[in-house]
Amino acid sequence: MTGVRALCASAFLLVLTGVLSGCAVYDTYEKCGFHGCPGDARITAEVHSRFRERSDFEQNAISVQTLDHVVYLSGVVSSGLEINDAESVASSVPGVARVVNSMAISQAR
């Protein structure tokens, strides 16, 4: 029962923060179970790795979550160009079905 509670807590947190819809979380659970779909962890790790290779991306500014081969990006970056670049980098990872971009541009200058 602890696994169910952990999944529900994670789903609630993601929905609450606006990163993922409740339907996306539930559909992935129904399709792939508690541990996510095969390949999702690899995709997330590869996106993180490619972000670290880029000196123009501020480290830890972009959050990456993968569910059923859909990459969800969130965070605050310094420009629209950085948002476009992050989406392009994530899209280029093998196995990514699509990218959902919820990033925002920082207003601090």
C-alpha positions in Angstrom: 0.0 0.0 0.0 3.0 2.3 0.5 3.7 2.3 -3.2 0.1 3.4 -4.0 0.4 6.3 -1.5 3.7 7.4 -2.9 2.3 7.4 -6.4 -0.7 9.3 -5.3 1.4 11.8 -3.4 3.7 12.3 -6.5 0.8 12.6 -8.8 -0.9 15.2 -6.5 2.4 17.2 -6.3 2.9 17.2 -10.0 -0.7 18.2 -10.7 -0.6 20.8 -8.0 2.5 22.4 -9.5 0.8 22.5 -12.9 3.5 20.4 -14.6 1.3 17.4 -15.5 -2.4 16.9 -15.7 -4.0 14.3 -13.5 -5.1 12.4 -16.6 -1.5 12.1 -17.9 -0.3 10.7 -14.6 -3.2 8.3 -14.4 -3.0 7.1 -18.0 0.7 6.4 -17.6 0.1 4.5 -14.4 -2.6 2.4 -16.1 -0.3 1.7 -19.1 3.1 1.2 -17.4 2.5 0.7 -13.6 4.2 2.2 -10.6 7.7 2.5 -12.1 6.8 4.2 -15.3 7.2 3.1 -18.9 10.3 1.3 -20.0 12.8 3.9 -21.2 11.4 6.9 -19.4 14.2 7.0 -16.8 16.8 6.7 -19.6 15.2 9.6 -21.5 15.1 11.8 -18.5 18.8 11.0 -17.7 19.8 11.7 -21.3 18.0 15.0 -21.4 19.7 16.1 -18.2 23.1 14.9 -19.6 22.6 17.0 -22.8 21.6 20.1 -20.7 24.8 19.7 -18.6 26.9 19.7 -21.9 25.5 23.1 -22.8 27.3 26.0 -21.1 24.4 28.4 -22.0 21.9 26.5 -19.8 22.0 27.4 -16.1 22.4 24.2 -14.1 19.3 23.0 -12.3 17.1 25.8 -13.8 15.1 23.3 -15.9 13.2 20.5 -14.4 12.7 17.4 -16.6 10.1 14.7 -16.1 9.3 11.9 -18.6 6.0 10.0 -18.6 5.2 7.5 -21.4 8.0 9.0 -23.6 6.6 12.5 -23.3 9.2 14.9 -21.8 7.8 17.7 -19.5 10.1 20.7 -19.1 9.5 23.3 -16.4 11.5 26.1 -14.8 12.5 29.7 -15.2 15.2 30.7 -17.7 16.6 34.0 -18.9 15.3 34.1 -22.5 12.9 32.8 -25.1 15.8 31.5 -27.0 16.8 29.4 -24.1 13.3 28.0 -23.9 13.4 27.1 -27.6 16.9 25.6 -27.3 15.9 23.4 -24.3 12.9 22.1 -26.2 15.0 21.4 -29.2 17.6 19.5 -27.1 14.9 17.4 -25.4 13.2 16.6 -28.7 16.5 15.3 -30.2 16.9 12.6 -27.6 16.0 9.1 -29.0 12.7 7.8 -27.8 11.1 11.1 -27.1 7.5 11.2 -28.5 7.0 14.9 -27.8 7.9 17.7 -25.5 5.5 19.7 -23.3 7.1 23.0 -22.4 6.0 24.8 -19.3 9.1 27.0 -18.9 8.9 30.7 -18.1 11.2 33.7 -18.7 12.7 35.4 -15.7 11.7 39.1 -15.4 14.7 40.0 -13.3 17.4 41.9 -15.2 
